[in-house]
Amino acid sequence: MVDVFRQTNFYDQVHILYSELACFGTACMLIEEDYRNVIRCRTLTVGEYDLDAGEDGRVDTLYRRVRMTPRQLLQAWPDSAPDDVRSMVDNDVNRWITVLHAIEPNKKHNEGARRGDERPFRSVYMILDGAQREVLEDSGYYEFPALCPRWITTASDVYGSSPAMDALADCREL
């Protein structure tokens, strides 16, 4: 594992994760497969994602908004990108497109399933801009792909609180 982490961007991203955790009390790092580097890590910032926890108190659901250019969208989903995105790339249109990435427990999963949409965690990418909600990818994960540490949680809290929140009143007063 240490060798895999060394070859990837894990250590850069975990530093950001700890900063988010200490400041906001909740942090989130998405760890996905990467065919060149084994894994690719992305630390998300507060306000970019929403979390939910299962009955056991562990985070098992992640919704996030991703802003991408048409070129990035076409690179990520060359087979399923909509025609209007392809025409934007052909015409060098450079604007932001909002994509929703939803990861949640899959109620219809099959043990040992090889198809992505039958795995224990479902992953859906969908374009939010425009009248039509185009699905770019419907797949899944064998395990929840995000590290979501929370500093302190009480009862059924989904989001944590941090030491920075203790100092917030003093900071506002100053």
N, C-alpha and C positions, 0 to 999 in steps of 0.2 A: 504494500500500500504506500509506503514512504517513497518508493521508487516511482510509482505512478504519480503521486502528488508532485514530486520534483519535476516531472516532465510536463506538467500542466500549469494552469494559472491558479491552482488551488490556493497557494500561499498568498498571492496578491489579493485574492477575493476574500479569504478568511480574515485578513486584516480589516477590510471594510466591514465585514459581518460583525466583528467585535465592536467596531466603532458605532454601528447602528444599534447594537444590543445595549451598550452602555448608555447611549444617549436616549433612545426611545423605548427601551425595555423589550422590544420585539425585533427580530431580524429574520431575514430569509435569504438563503442561497440555493439556487436551483443547480443541480448537478445532473448533466445529461451526457449521453454517449457521444463521443467524437471519434470518427474513424481514423483521424490522423494522430490524435493525442490521447486516446482512450476515454478521457472525460473532459468536459468543458464546464466550468463553473461560472455562474452569474449571480452576483449579489444584487438583490433588488432593494430599492430604497423605500422608506415609508411613504405611503400615498400611491405607490405604484401597484400594490397588490392588496388583496383581501384574503383572510384566512378563516378557516373554521376547524373545529376540533370534534372528534368523535366522542362517544359516550365515555371513553376511557380517559379523556382529557388530552389526548395526543393530537397534534395537528395532522389532518388527513385530507384537507381540501385547500386548494390555492387557485385564486382567480387573479389574473394580472393583465394589464393593458400594455401592449408593446407598440411603439410608434416605429414604422418602417417606411423607407422610400419604395417606390415601385420596383426599382432595380433590386433592392434587397429582398423584396417579396418574391420576385421572379427567381432569384438565386436560391432561396430557401425552398420554394415549391414550384419547380419548373413544369411539373405535369398538371398541377391543379390550380395554378394561378388563373384568375378570370381574364377574359379577353380585354376588358377595359384596362386592366393593369398592364397587359402586354402592349396595348396601344400607347399607354403612357410612357413605357420604356422606349418604344420605337420613336416617339416624338420628343424624347428627352424632357419629359415633364418631371419636375423634381418637387414633390410635395409629400407631406406626411400622411400615411394611411394608418389608422388605428386598428390593431388586431387584438382580439381577446384570446387569451390562452387559459383554458379551464382544465384543472386537474382535480379529479374527485373520485371517491370510491365507486367502483363499477358494480352495480347490483346484479348485472348479468354476466359476471365473469365465470370462466370455466377453469378449473384447476389444470395447470400444465398447458394452457392455451398458447399457441404460437402466434395467432393473429392478434394484432395490437388492440383492437376494439373488444377483445374478450379477456384481456388481462385484468388483474385485480384493481388497477387504477386507470381510469379512462383519461385521455388527453385529447382535447379538441382545440384546434386553432380556427378562428372565424373572423372574417373581416367585419368590422362594425360600421365603417363608413358607407354611405349610400343607402338606397332603399332596400336592396337585397342583402341578406346576411349570408354571404358565401362561406361555406366550410372549406378550408384549405387542407386540413388534415384531421382525421379521426383515428387515433391510435391509442396506445396505452403503455403502462409501465408495470413491471413485475413487483416493484416496491415504490413507496412514495419517494419521488425524486428530489425533495427539497429538505434542507436543514432549516428548521424554524425554531431556534432557541428563544425562550422567553425568560427574562430575568426573574421576575416574581409574578406568580399568578395566584389568585385566590378563587376559591369555589369553582365556578364554571367559566371563569374568564378565558377568552380566546387570546387576547392580547395581554402582554405583560406590562409591568411598570418598572422603572429603572431608578438608580440613584440620582440621575439628573432631574427626575421629577420631584425629588425631595428638595432640591435647590431652586426649583422653578419660581416659587413665591419670592424668595430672596432676590433672585435675578430680576424679576419684574419690579420689585420695590426699588432696587438700585437704579 
